Amino acid sequence: MPPPRADARYERPAQPPTGHSTSTTERGSFCLALCTCGWRGPARRSRDLARKDATLHTAG
């Protein structure tokens, strides 16, 4: 999976870097979580749900 595009409209770290570094990005009307390991969460309309996806990914 390539890194997030530089022209993404919104990026916010989901939690401080440890083993994985996650962020959220918007693509159109959807928000999704991305990780430096290549993981990508499902597209969500809710930013909060995308952040929760990222938190669950780094917790497990």
Phi, psi and chi 1 to 4 in degrees:
 res  aa     phi    psi   chi1   chi2   chi3   chi4
   1 MET       -  127.6  168.0   72.9   20.9      -
   2 PRO   -71.2  158.8   23.1  -29.7      -      -
   3 PRO   -65.9  164.3   21.3  -28.2      -      -
   4 PRO   -58.9  146.8   -6.3    9.2      -      -
   5 ARG   -65.6  145.7  -62.8 -176.0  -31.3 -141.7
   6 ALA   -68.5  -22.8      -      -      -      -
   7 ASP   -91.9   10.9   64.9  -19.0      -      -
   8 ALA   -60.0  139.4      -      -      -      -
   9 ARG   -75.0  -24.5  -67.0 -174.1  -56.7  158.5
  10 TYR  -149.7  127.1  177.2   84.0      -      -
  11 GLU  -137.2  135.9  -68.8 -173.6   23.2      -
  12 ARG  -144.4  125.5  175.3 -176.3  170.7  164.8
  13 PRO   -60.1  135.1  -16.5   25.5      -      -
  14 ALA   -83.7  -28.7      -      -      -      -
  15 GLN  -165.2  161.7   89.6  180.0   46.1      -
  16 PRO   -60.9  147.6  -14.9   22.2      -      -
  17 PRO   -62.3  133.7   -7.4   12.0      -      -
  18 THR  -130.6 -100.9   52.2      -      -      -
  19 GLY   -89.5  -30.7      -      -      -      -
  20 HIS  -123.2  143.7  -65.0 -101.7      -      -
  21 SER  -117.9  114.4  180.0      -      -      -
  22 THR  -107.9  157.4   57.8      -      -      -
  23 SER  -151.6  167.7   63.2      -      -      -
  24 THR  -116.2  149.9   57.3      -      -      -
  25 THR  -141.2  151.5 -173.9      -      -      -
  26 GLU  -103.1  136.4  -71.7 -173.4    8.4      -
  27 ARG  -130.3  102.3  -55.8 -120.2  172.1  114.4
  28 GLY    67.3 -129.0      -      -      -      -
  29 SER   -94.2   11.1   59.9      -      -      -
  30 PHE  -113.6  153.9  -66.9   91.2      -      -
  31 CYS  -123.3  140.3 -173.9      -      -      -
  32 LEU  -141.4  156.1   60.7  140.7      -      -
  33 ALA   -95.0  141.3      -      -      -      -
  34 LEU  -128.7  151.4  -57.0  170.6      -      -
  35 CYS  -130.0  152.6 -176.6      -      -      -
  36 THR   -65.7  -17.9   54.6      -      -      -
  37 CYS   -79.3   -6.6   74.9      -      -      -
  38 GLY   105.4   -9.9      -      -      -      -
  39 TRP   -67.1  145.3  173.2   85.0      -      -
  40 ARG  -138.7  127.9 -177.6  175.5   75.8  151.0
  41 GLY   -79.7  170.5      -      -      -      -
  42 PRO   -69.5  152.2   24.2  -30.8      -      -
  43 ALA   -69.0  131.5      -      -      -      -
  44 ARG  -127.5  150.6  -53.9  -81.4 -166.7  177.1
  45 ARG   -83.1  -18.1  -70.9 -161.6 -177.2  -94.4
  46 SER  -101.6  122.8  166.4      -      -      -
  47 ARG   -62.3  -37.9  -70.8 -176.0 -170.5  111.4
  48 ASP   -60.7  -42.2 -173.0   50.1      -      -
  49 LEU   -66.4  -36.9  -74.3  177.5      -      -
  50 ALA   -64.1  -40.8      -      -      -      -
  51 ARG   -63.9  -39.6  -74.1 -174.0 -149.5  112.9
  52 LYS   -65.0  -38.9  -73.8  179.8 -176.8  178.0
  53 ASP   -57.9  -44.1  -68.9  -23.6      -      -
  54 ALA   -63.9  -42.3      -      -      -      -
  55 THR   -63.5  -42.8  -59.5      -      -      -
  56 LEU   -64.4  -36.6  -70.9  173.0      -      -
  57 HIS   -64.8  -44.8  168.7   70.1      -      -
  58 THR   -76.2  -21.7   56.7      -      -      -
  59 ALA   -76.8  -26.1      -      -      -      -
  60 GLY  -110.0      -      -      -      -      -
